[in-house]
């Protein structure tokens, strides 16, 4: 949402994802279910997102200095602060959580699928659907889409674009709490994990088409399947190149991305 | 004229005195974040303990020892720059390599070109092609894959295994080990039924484990780094590798680190993996036990691996080797120190070590241990004997290997 709809160079998004994973770890260590922990953390992260956007707006957008490197540097700074804070508090070792659906599998005939992957897939599907519905059916959701298209027109309709953007940023950050819970359910996390995701995150958003919620889910699936196929056929060296290879081809044919308008 | 002469003498005396007071600088990069960060931080504590101990004894050659280290983030591309800085800006006298193969390989050309002594730190076969004569690797596996992969594969063969599946990260360490393993598999007459490399830092191994299961191997030989090792153990636990598998593990880095052992708990049961030191009676060593007592106090305060079995004793031993060589040669001359290390037995906390022609342990000693009877996630259980039973080599053996399926139940 932040990158695709608001044109904010939010490179700290994967860092918030890792922060969400660690916050889930803290609650899960007290015996709470990781999914429930992720859900409970969403309002906290929403407030965090509101605060962060307010700082970004006051420092850059209001002064018109948000373009170019300054905005990116701001979010890189936040990413570094999160990373270092996690290292200081938790150390550099990997962390995992426990739940009934972790460590077990579901059998489909001869095939077994880890239950944690099914849970993560199901929750990701539900979250994406909920976001898509929110953006298309509610007043604020439609305003978020409108602010991405024409901020001036939205202001003329009597809505405050800054407030709408603040809410959108809060929602984007809140989703990091639940996504972080899914991340630590899937596998171990460490404070530097965000580096692995940053390239793929932007690739999925651009491939889907900026602002398309359902598109990100489809783009994510396409990349995941393509990487697996390339891994087992063409070799490991080609797997990391898959994401950007597909992106280049798609942008060549459809510059707005797969589902962009 | 006489006054000027006197002034020059006084100046020279003061300069010499000042030089004598300059500390001996020992520099290195160490993974303190990234994939090997957990192990690297533990190793760093051990080296700092050695520096404190040696300075408490009055230092070396009458000079204090100063230790300079930088975080290389387990990123091989950063390492050559860090070592250039250590040499040209920090002006260090001696170098120690970072922990790990992937981060050590990029500095080998630099030390070879500048003809410098480099103390290796648990890397694998990085001097195989470069053949630098001032490289001394403190790692118990020696040169080649024989002592490491050999004892694992030989154990499988003795269990009646005929087929093998290989899975390895596409990175320097894992490929070095697995390529050595592949040659041994051929020499032993085992049939490879599955062989797959995967990208480093993969988090999901479901498809690979399903493929291994379908191939029905007797042995599964894995060469992986910490995050992957944890993910593989979890995937095996969820999906199973099938009843054909008698032996699984071999070269999984990370299963020696306390946080991962604690997190995986009973999922580790049955895995057979290499190690450097485990609390079994054949490896009992009062010096190591005493060191680990001191280490665990520091590690707890610094939120680092509280067990410290794997790397810390060996990193302290690197310091002991430097101390022995500098004291014996009364010099910091790289050539003299290397000549001494090549021709003398190095007496360390982890045992007496001689180096071979390529600077690896002349007599390797890799305990291949099987996780057994792990219950719950209590870390203290790993301090007890019987939890990591040594099944090879014969000189360290504390029990017979149990087939994977049986060891799980």
Interface residues (C-beta under 8 A of the other chain):
Chain A: X87 X90 X91 X92 X93 X94 X95 X96 X102 X103 X104 X105 X111 X112 X113 X114 X115 X116 X117 X186 X187 X188 X190 X191 X192 X196 X228 X231 X232 X235 X236 X237 X239 X240
Chain B: X32 X33 X34 X37 X38 X40 X41 X73 X170 X196 X197 X198 X199 X201 X203 X204 X206 X207 X210 X211 X226 X227 X230 X231 X234 X235 X237 X238 X239 X240 X257 X259 X260 X263 X264 X267 X302 X303 X304 X305
